[in-house]
Amino acid sequence: MRTVVDIDENSLHEARAALGTTTKVETVNRALAEVAALAARRRDLKRLASGDPSALGDEELYRAAWR
């Protein structure tokens, strides 16, 4: 899907350097994937830290938290 957005060039440059990407498309897509993965890790770690015993038996959750 093609979408037109106005992107801050300084932020794009910093993201490109941090992610090791070479194109705008690759940088934006990778940054979005990284943010989604970070949010999932935070959610999973919060669940584990909550002391909820049901979280301790969830192997997929455990693996996702340590990616």
C-alpha positions in Angstrom: 0.0 0.0 0.0 1.4 3.4 -0.9 0.9 6.2 1.6 2.3 9.7 1.5 3.6 11.1 4.8 5.6 14.1 5.9 8.7 12.7 7.7 11.1 14.8 9.8 14.5 14.4 8.0 16.6 14.5 11.2 14.5 11.8 12.8 14.7 9.7 9.7 18.5 10.1 9.5 18.9 9.1 13.2 16.6 6.1 12.7 18.4 5.0 9.6 21.8 5.2 11.5 20.4 3.3 14.5 18.7 0.6 12.4 21.4 0.2 9.8 18.9 0.7 7.0 19.6 2.3 3.6 16.2 3.5 2.2 13.4 5.5 3.6 10.9 2.7 3.0 13.1 0.2 4.8 13.7 2.6 7.7 10.1 3.4 8.2 9.0 -0.2 8.0 11.8 -1.4 10.3 11.1 1.4 12.8 7.4 0.5 12.9 8.2 -3.2 13.4 10.7 -2.3 16.2 8.1 -0.2 18.0 5.5 -2.9 17.8 8.0 -5.5 19.1 9.0 -3.3 21.9 5.4 -2.7 22.9 4.8 -6.5 22.9 7.9 -7.1 25.1 6.8 -4.4 27.6 3.3 -5.9 27.8 4.7 -9.4 28.3 7.3 -8.3 30.9 4.6 -6.4 32.8 2.4 -9.5 32.8 5.3 -11.6 34.1 6.2 -9.0 36.8 2.6 -8.8 38.0 3.1 -12.0 39.9 0.2 -13.6 37.9 1.1 -17.3 38.3 -0.7 -18.2 35.0 2.0 -16.1 33.2 4.8 -18.3 34.5 3.5 -21.4 32.7 3.2 -19.6 29.3 6.3 -20.8 27.3 5.4 -18.5 24.3 5.1 -15.5 26.6 8.4 -16.4 28.3 10.2 -16.7 25.0 8.8 -13.4 23.7 9.9 -11.6 26.8 13.5 -12.5 26.3 13.8 -11.7 22.5 
